[in-house]
Amino acid sequence: MTPFGTTLLTSVVTAAVSCNQTLSIMLTNQLCGENNPDKKEFALSLENSAVVVAPLIPWSIASAVPLAFIGAPTMSVCAAIYLYLLPVWYFFVSQNKRRGYCKGKK
C-alpha cells in the first residue's frame, strides 16, 4: 500500500470517530506523519484525504452543519461527487508515481 493509501484509510477512521474535520486532520497527521518522509507530499495527502473525507461522514460536523443550515437532507452528501473523486484520483496517481508511470518528483 502506498503512503497515501495508509493516510486515506487512517483519515476515514479518524473522521468517523472524531466527527470533526479539524480533529481528523490532526489525528491523521500524528498517526501517519512519520510514514511520509516528504512533507510537501504528505501535506497534499492530508488535503486529499482528511480534509475531503470528513464531510462524507454523515454524522460529521463538516457535513451536518452545512446541510442543516440550508435545510438539505442528509442524502445530499451523495451528490458531493468531487469529495468522492478527489481521493480516488489521487490514490491512482500516487500508485502510478510509485510504479514509475508518471514523471514527477518523488
N, C-alpha and C positions, 0 to 999 in steps of 0.2 A: 504494500500500500504506500502511496506517496505521502509526503508530509502534509499536503493539502487534504488528502483523504482522511487522515487522522484528525486534522483540525476541524474538518467538516463534521465528522462523526461526534467529536467532543462538543462542538458548538450546538448540535442538535440536542444532546443530553443536557448540557448546561442551560440552554434556553428553556427546555421543558421543565427543569427543576426550579430554576430561579424565577421564571415568569417575567423576566426583565431583560431588556436588550443590553443595558449598560453592565449589569452584573454578569450576563452571559459572555460579553467581550472580556471582562476582567478575569473570569474563571478560565476561559479558553486560553487566554494569554498565559496565565500561571501554569496551566496543565500542559500546554504544547510549546511554550516558548523555547525550551531547551532542545526540542526536536528539530527546530528550524534555525540553522546557523545564519542564513541570510536574512537579516532583519527587514530589508525592504520587501523581499518576497513574502515574509511572514506577515507584514502589515497588509499586503494585498490579500493574503489568505484569510486573515481575520475579517477584512472588509467583505470578501466574497463568501464568507461562511457565517460567522456570528452576527454580523450586522444585518444581513438579509434573511437569515433563517429565523430569527426571533419573531418577526411579525407573522410567520407561517404557523406558529403555535397558537391555536385559538384562545387559550386562556392567558396568553402573554399580554402584558400591558401594551407592548408595541403594536398589537392589533386590536385589542379590546377597546382601548380608549378612543382611537380614531373612528372605529366603527360605531361606537356608542354616540360619539359627538355628532356624527352626521345621520344617525338613525338607520344605518345599514345593517342588514342581517349578518350573522357570523359567516354564513356561506359565501360572503363577498370575498373572503380570503382566497377562495378557489379561482377568482378572476385575476389574482395578482401574478400573472404569467411571468413577469420579469423576476420576481422573487424566486420562482422555481428554476427558471432557465439560467440565471447567472451562476449559481453554484455548480450546476450540471455542466455547463460550458467550460467553466474554469477547471473543473476536475479533469475533463478530457484534454484541455490544453496542458495541464500540469503532467498528465500521463505521457502526452506526446513529447513534451520537453525532456522528460526523464529518459525516454527511449531514443531521443536524438532526432525526432522527425521535424521538430520546429527549430528554426535557427533563432537564437537569442541568448541572452546572458543566463548562465546557470549559477 
